Amino acid sequence: MGTGIAQAALSSGYGVIVIAHSENGIGVARKRIESGFEKAIASKAITAEQRDKYLKNLQISVDYKTLENSELVIEAVSEVRKVKESVLKRIEAHVGNNTVIATNTSSIPISILSNSLSVKGRFIGMHFFNPVPVMRVVEVINGNTTSQETIERSKRFAISMDKTPVAVNDSPGFIANRLLMLFINEAATALDEGVSTKEGIDTIVKLGLHHPMGPFELADFIGIDVCNDIMLEIYKDKRDVRFKPSRTIAKLVREGKLGRKSMEGFYKY
Ligand code: 3HC
């Protein structure tokens, strides 16, 4: 998700600094961004010359000090509270007081994450969708301490990236994942009950409901571990069993079958 956000921001003319978690991660991030641009070139959305120009505005580093003059920083690490909180603290330690700090959390309430920061008014949720360069909406989530100025700046940033910002009040899973995770989990429960095969369910959803991907293809695309984490985050708050990950989802996570990224999830790749 982080590299997708970087690619989309570069394409909108921004200078972008990506913080990788390790020296190895620097090469991985660059490759992902370059391959995203290849797709954009293949679909004639941009030219090779534009790609070269955008890549000149990209810096990838492991050093948080490089963030010191940033106007806006978007945290996009794993969907685990402790990991996010520690990264947010590190970001805050390196940026000025006027920098907007956004989290691209998929489900964790902004008001909970804001507890890890000392200057809270400039903290906000900006939830992007995969693949970021293609998907046209951003959920802009205000926590209980987010300032109006931060909301306006975040919305302007989303619009400048040709995305539609939609204001959402703080609630676990916000809107998109609250709906989507119920859908994926119910599909997995129907599979567990033997109502149809995964191919059958995906086909019905694609051809009958006109979704671009079936629920299992989409879960593999998002990451089964990410879906599991989001469901648990919502379940923790709502205590609604419909959000408790289905048997198959829990089993896939235990077995490390996390979707496309691990070459196997509901399907083999
Ligand atoms: N950069 C630029 N363009 C890209 C791209 C990238 N990284 N990735 C794909 N594209 C473009 C392609 O070039 C192509 O453009 P064209 O139509 O102009 O030729 C277009 O996107 C479609 O891509 P493909 O032809 O490769 O493949 P598909 O037609 O099969 O579409 C898909 C792929 C866009 C992923 C489509 O299947 C889709 O929309 N799936 C649903 C995705 C979805 O639901 N995302 C939300 C997930 S939930 C989420 O992210 C929230 C999180 O918190 C969990």
Residues whose N, C-alpha, C, O or C-beta is under 5 A from the ligand:
A	BS01	3HC	G36 K39 A40 S43 S106 F128 F129 N130 P131 P133 V134 P212 M213 I222
